[in-house]
Amino acid sequence: MPNRFKDPYDFEYVIDIQDKILSDATELNLSRISFIEPYSMLSLLLVGRNYLRKRGTKLVLSGIPINIHQYLHRMDFFKAGVFDVSGNLNEKMLLKRSSFSNRVLEITEIPNKERESVRVIGTIVSVFRKRAEHILKYWLSDRIIDYFVTVISEICQNIYEHSLDSGYCAMQTYSIGKENIVRLSIGDSGIGILKSFEHQDIAFDSPAHLIELALTTPISSKREFGYGLCQVNAIVEKLKGSIFIRSGNASVSALYHKKKTGSSYLFHKNELGRFDGMQISITLTG
Amino acid sequence: MLININKKAEGLKLKVPDLITRHVGRAMYESIKEIVENINDGETLVLDFNAIKVIDSSCIDEMIVRLILDSMKSKPAFYCKLKNISEIAEINIDLVFRSYYSYKNKKIVVITENICQNNVFFIGPLSDQERDIVEFLRVNKSITMDDAVTFTGRPREEVQKIMDELDKIRIVKSIKGVFFAV
């Protein structure tokens, strides 16, 4: 595997080889990976789940560097049960649930049934509130915690409301150089935005344009209108963060931290490699 | 009639301080609806959100919007008022109400006990004239049609139409030709 797990744009290289993985591979060698962030981690999990669903067997992960293995284990990556691991890590080398725990929300599966999802979302929000002072250490205020509770709630509900599949959610704060980053990621392998809106009378120029409409206007595939993504987008803009949404073969990036009067901050990409469902990454940088 | 939303949610074994998801909104609505069935004609239903932090749009849609729509249809008439709304709850409520207005051309507005972020005591899409009248009424507690006409300086028919609309959406109380603040 290429060392392409640093951000959502980087992960496109992995998506580009997904078809090859799904058809030919039995093992993924991760020995070249030096860093993996939450969006890439969840997307790798989705690749593994796609493989399991298609082939009926688990993909083997091999050559995992110790630090990556420790991190993935700590984030409950292996709990999802979609990969086999060649060379398990010695128990003594596993990261304990220490102060590091306060800076993450471990990978949590969001079921595609409303009742179970409501319970899971409630639990995620409770854990987030308990750890918020650490996760949002560099941005901390009661207002921002409440904003993020709204964001978590809205995007997690989208999974069971629209994707017709279960999904995953994770969050982490980390530093790269002098930059502090908090990233919330959500992903599913469901029907995706294009199919979700196929029976709606909504005019759009391209799949990325439809994603933009879902992000910036209260359209809904299920009701007369919806609020979820639109409200998430409004909050991210208010916090001067960035949001990346990918569905099918298109993506939209809204970089509100770079928004200046008149300058471009919203970017469309169409004709990307096919990756089912919807994946979202929300980032604050400071 | 005052309903403490935090206590009500705890009574329903819902997780507080956040009211999130449609499921939670529906449970809250059904529970409050049972109480509202016994409300008196012209009474105000005050929903006190003290200790509640986040109410997301799904919950607002299932609980607050439905209660307000009920208040518009209900006989005897009742009125809704929100108390101790958090900043994010206010933002979310405003978004939902404005979406209703944009997509259904239906005005949903609610009076608040506390001042909102835009220095008014209501949430929702009111025109400047409607906003002025609602504020005038809040300060004066009750006004007549003559007062409203004098205050706005607009033709009586126009003001009558505005007052009828405000009464219809239950943000002023009209009793025998006198308008009362909710």
Interface residues (C-beta under 8 A of the other chain):
Chain A: E114 R115 S117 V118 I121 G122 V125 S126 R129 D142 R143 D146 Y147 V149 T150 S153 E154 Q157 P218 E224 F225 Y227 G228 C230 Q231 A234
Chain B: K15 D18 I20 T21 R22 H23 V24 K53 V54 D56 S57 S58 D61 S86 E87 I88 I91 N92 L95 V96 S99 S102 Y103 K104
